[in-house]
């Protein structure tokens, strides 16, 4: 694994942990893939 790839993976795991409760260990392999937001163009009125 290239150093830049390793750092990118570690960075993604760090930010995932921060966004999901902090004080935890997250492995890059365990991060779920990003979900596509197909409702992004919908307008919610209520």
GIQUI-V800619 format. One record per residue. N is the residue number from 0. RES is the residue in one small letter. SS is DSSP state (hx for helix, st for strand, lp for the rest). D_FIRST is the distance of its C-alpha to the first C-alpha in whole Angstrom. Layout:
n=N res=RES ss=SS d_first=D_FIRST
n=N res=RES ss=SS d_first=D_FIRST
This chain:
n=0 res=x ss=lp d_first=0
n=1 res=x ss=lp d_first=4
n=2 res=x ss=hx d_first=6
n=3 res=x ss=hx d_first=8
n=4 res=x ss=hx d_first=7
n=5 res=x ss=hx d_first=7
n=6 res=x ss=hx d_first=10
n=7 res=x ss=hx d_first=11
n=8 res=x ss=hx d_first=11
n=9 res=x ss=hx d_first=12
n=10 res=x ss=hx d_first=15
n=11 res=x ss=hx d_first=16
n=12 res=x ss=hx d_first=16
n=13 res=x ss=hx d_first=18
n=14 res=x ss=hx d_first=21
n=15 res=x ss=hx d_first=21
n=16 res=x ss=hx d_first=22
n=17 res=x ss=hx d_first=25
n=18 res=x ss=hx d_first=26
n=19 res=x ss=lp d_first=27
n=20 res=x ss=lp d_first=29
n=21 res=x ss=lp d_first=27
n=22 res=x ss=lp d_first=27
n=23 res=x ss=lp d_first=24
n=24 res=x ss=lp d_first=21
n=25 res=x ss=lp d_first=19
n=26 res=x ss=lp d_first=16
n=27 res=x ss=hx d_first=14
n=28 res=x ss=hx d_first=14
n=29 res=x ss=hx d_first=18
n=30 res=x ss=lp d_first=18
n=31 res=x ss=lp d_first=21
n=32 res=x ss=lp d_first=20
n=33 res=x ss=lp d_first=22
n=34 res=x ss=lp d_first=26
n=35 res=x ss=lp d_first=28
n=36 res=x ss=lp d_first=31
n=37 res=x ss=lp d_first=34
n=38 res=x ss=lp d_first=36
n=39 res=x ss=lp d_first=35
n=40 res=x ss=lp d_first=38
n=41 res=x ss=lp d_first=41
n=42 res=x ss=lp d_first=43
n=43 res=x ss=lp d_first=44
n=44 res=x ss=lp d_first=48
n=45 res=x ss=lp d_first=48
